[in-house]
Amino acid sequence: METQFLTDEKGNRTAVVLPIKQYNKMIEKLEDLEDVRLYDEAKKEDDGYRISFEDYLKTREAKKSNL
């Protein structure tokens, strides 16, 4: 991992510098985790309308590609 830290005058880490590929992968994984969380939450609030997780992901990907 090519992680660099920015520090203040006392040597305390104040920021992280990541390669863009690594950053993008991290963001994708966070978005996936958020999707799972939202799906689990929606399952708890069962209102009779259901969509499979796979269908949800297909819809999400389609929306992303339209941006």
C-alpha positions in Angstrom: 0.0 0.0 0.0 1.4 3.4 -1.0 0.0 5.5 1.8 1.7 8.8 2.7 0.9 10.8 5.7 1.0 14.6 6.1 2.1 15.8 9.5 2.0 19.0 11.5 5.1 20.7 13.0 4.9 18.3 16.0 4.9 15.2 13.8 1.3 14.4 14.4 -0.4 12.8 11.4 -3.0 15.2 10.0 -3.9 13.8 6.6 -3.5 10.8 4.3 -2.4 10.8 0.6 -3.5 7.7 -1.4 -3.1 6.8 -5.0 -6.3 7.5 -6.9 -6.9 3.8 -7.8 -6.7 2.9 -4.1 -9.0 5.8 -3.2 -11.6 4.7 -5.9 -11.5 1.1 -4.7 -12.1 2.3 -1.1 -15.0 4.5 -2.2 -16.6 1.6 -4.2 -16.3 -0.7 -1.1 -17.9 1.9 1.1 -20.8 2.4 -1.4 -21.3 -1.4 -1.4 -21.4 -1.5 2.4 -23.9 1.4 2.4 -26.1 -0.5 -0.1 -26.1 -3.6 2.1 -27.0 -1.5 5.1 -29.9 0.2 3.3 -31.1 -3.1 1.9 -31.1 -4.6 5.4 -32.9 -1.6 6.8 -35.6 -1.8 4.0 -36.1 -5.5 4.8 -36.9 -4.6 8.4 -39.6 -2.1 7.2 -41.4 -4.7 5.2 -44.2 -2.8 3.4 -45.1 -5.6 1.0 -42.9 -4.3 -1.8 -39.8 -6.4 -2.4 -36.9 -6.3 -4.8 -34.0 -8.7 -4.8 -30.6 -7.4 -3.8 -29.3 -8.3 -7.3 -32.1 -6.3 -9.0 -31.3 -3.4 -6.8 -27.6 -3.5 -7.7 -28.5 -3.7 -11.4 -30.7 -0.6 -11.0 -27.9 1.2 -9.1 -25.3 0.4 -11.8 -27.6 1.6 -14.5 -28.1 4.9 -12.7 -24.3 5.2 -12.3 -23.7 4.7 -16.0 -26.2 7.4 -16.9 -24.3 10.0 -14.9 
